Each structure stands twice: as C-alpha cells, then as structure tokens.
Amino acid sequence: MDDGGAPGGSGRRTPPNFAIGVRNPADAGGAAVWPGAGGAPLTWQRMAMIANLPHLAVRLPARGGGAPQEILMMLDSGAGGADLMFHGRAVKTLDLPNPRSDSVKFVRGVGGAGSSNVKAWGGEFSWAEVAGVRFAAVRCLLVPGILDVSLYSAGIICADLMTRGAVVLDYARRRVALQDPNPPAVPPPDAGPPAGGAR
C-alpha cells in the first residue's frame, strides 16, 4: 500500500524496512525462544486464519473511559503509513479517535481500490494491545470510504507497528507471538541490593 502523504508534501512516504526469516516449525520444538533475543521465551497467542490471511485480537481504549473495545484485525506487512488502519464500517461503529483536520492523507492499493487514491484521516490511541502486547502512542488511519477488507475484521495491523518489535507467525499451529517493545526490567541474579542498602 502506498501512502500518498499530506497535501503539499513530497507525495510518498518511505516504507519501513524489516527482515523476514523462515524456519521449519519442526526444528527446536517450533521456535520456543526469540531468535537473537538472548533466549527470551515466546508468549503465544491465538491467530485466526480467515481466507488464508492472519487475523489477531486487538484491544483499544474507549474515548469515554469505559471498557476496552475488543476487535479482530488483519495482519498486513505490506501496508504502511500508520500502525492501524480502520475501514469505513469500523469508523461508523467503533469508538475511534476524532480525526485531525490537519492529517488528511491519500492511500491506495487496498480494499479493491487498485491505483485509485482514497481519502483518509489520521488519529492516535494512547495505547493498543495486539495479541497480548501493549503498544503506546499508536497512530491510526481512518478510511471512511471504500476500504472494507473483511466482514469479520475492523481493519489492518500495518507494518509500522510490526517494526516496533519482532513478530513470529506459526501458521501450522495458528498462533503468533509479538515481542514486547518495552519489556519490564529484570535485574540480573547477581545485581545485589539497590543503591543505599536494603530497606
């Protein structure tokens, strides 16, 4: 998906870069630890396959401070320009951030639009939880026009969010693991008491 940028801008945004690795799930019990992450264990979450495409559970804050909204979104490493993108039906039915009038963009290549530009507005969540991992300051695009990728999902999890940490997809077992971009600090075993002595 191309991000046409804001009016008056350069016209196209440079997509994020990330490495993709493939391995045999039969090796080492199906990748039980993060590759290259010091052996940190994976925390698996269910991954729904709809039309052979991965969909993940997403929790979003409600603007009124009520119970979080729980939805399903499609994972798309080819979509950029935001962390999350919401199609027209979701814009009408969910409690999404108010669109910013200064954040108009034009996107294309999604929702059957082909090369046609579709108008979208930017917004931001204070947080969003994807497959059990919480991300802060999540940028979103609201596309009230023709974009409706699925009757079962509210939109797309884009590559921008995926590049915040590693993502492991286990298609054979229909599960996914996301690396927490801000894991809790764990002191080493020999760290000793905190500075100033024990309390």
N, C-alpha and C positions, 0 to 999 in steps of 0.2 A: 504494500500500500504506500502511495506517495502522499506526503504531507505538503500541501501547496503553500503553507506559510501564511502569515498575516498579510493583509493588503498593504502594499508599499514595501514589502520585504523582498528578500532575494528570490523568493519563489519556491525553493525546495530545501528541505531540512536534511542534513546528513544523517542517515540511519545509524543506530548503534551497532557496534561490532561485538561479536561474541563467538567463542569456539564451541563446536559441536563434536562430541565424541560418541562412538558406537561400540558396544561391547556385547558379548554373549551373556545373556542373563543366567546361563547355567554355571558360569565361572564365579567362584568365590561366593556361592550362595546368592547370586543375583545382586551383587554390588551392595554390601551391607554397610559400607562406610563411604564418606565423601571422598572422591578422588582428589588427591593433593591437598587435603584439608586436615592433615595430622590425625587421620583415623577417626574423626568425629562421626558418631553413628547417625544413620539416616532415620528420619521420622516419617514413616509412610502414611499417606492419606489416600482415600479412595479417588479414583479417576473414572469418570463416566465417559464411555465412548458412544457418541451419537453421530450417525452417518460416517463412522470411521474417523471421527475427529475428537481430540481430547477436550473434556469439559471439567472444570474444577469448581468446588464450592467457594463462594466469596461472601464475606460478611462486611456490611457497610454501616457506618453510623447514621442515625436518623437526625435530621436537622433540628427537630424539636426535642432531642434528648431522650427519646423513647427507646424501646428495644431495638437492637441492631436488625437491619434487614438482611435476610439470607437469600441468596440467589445463586444461579448457575451461570458461568461464563465460559466461552470457548477460548482455548489457549492457541494463540497465533503468533509464531515467531517472525512472521513476515509483515506484521502490522506495526507501524511506528508512529511517533508524534505525540504519544501520551502513554500513561500506564494502563488506563482502562478506557474503553470506548463503548458507549451505550447507544443502542439503536432507537428508532422512533417510538416503538411500543413501550420500551423501558422508560424513556423520557417522560411519557404520559402517565405511567402507572407507579413509578418509584419515587421516593423522596430523595431527589438528587440535588447537588449544589446549584444555586442560582447561577445561570450562565453570565459570564462577564462580557459586557458590550464591547470591550476593547480586545477581545480574544477570538475574533472571528477567524476561522481557517477554512480551507477547502481541501477535502480529501477525495481520493479516487482509488479505484481498483478493488472496492469492497461492495458486498451486497448486491452483486449483479450490475453495478453501475458502469462497469468497464472503464473507459477512459474519461467518462463524464465527471466533472467536479461536483461534489456535494458539499453544501454549506454546513459547518459545524461550529459549536461554541465551546470554549474551554471553561473548566471549573476545577475545583480541588476539594478532596476529602482530607480531613485531619488525619485519618488513618483508614486502612482497608486490610482485611485479613483474607489471605488467599491460601487455601489448602493448609490452614492451621498456623500460618506465619503472618505476623502483623507488620505492615509497612506504614511508615509515616509520610505525611505530605504527599498524598497520591494524586497525581494530575489526571484529569479525565477529559474526554471529548464527548459532547452531547450532540448526537446527529439525529435531529427530529424528522429528517427527510426519508429517503427510501431505504436506508440501511436497516435490514431486519434479517440477521444471519440465521436465526432459528426460532421456532415456536417454543423451544424448551429453554433457551438462554436469554440473558438480558444484554448480551454484547460480547466484547472481545477483551481478553487479557493480552496486552501488547508486549512487544519485545523490550520496550523501555523498562518495564517492571521486571522482566526476566533478567535483565543485565545487572540488577542490583545484587544478585547472588546466584549461586549455581542452581540448576534445575535438573532433576533426574526423573526420566519417564520410563516406567517399566510397563510396556504395552502388554507383555504376556500375562502379567498379573493384574493389569488395570489399576495401577497405583502410581503415585507421584510423590516426590519429596522436594521441598524447597529449602534452600539454605537460608537461615535467618540472617539478614543483613546486619543486625545489631544483637548478637548473642549476649546473654548475661555473662558478666566477667566471672571467671572461675579461677581463684588463686592457685598457684602450684602447690603440691603437697608439702614442700619444704619452705613455704613462704614465712612461717613463724607468726608471732602475734603482730597486730597492727602497730604502727609507729606510736610511741608514747606509752607502750606497755599494755598489758591486758586490763580490761575494765571489769 
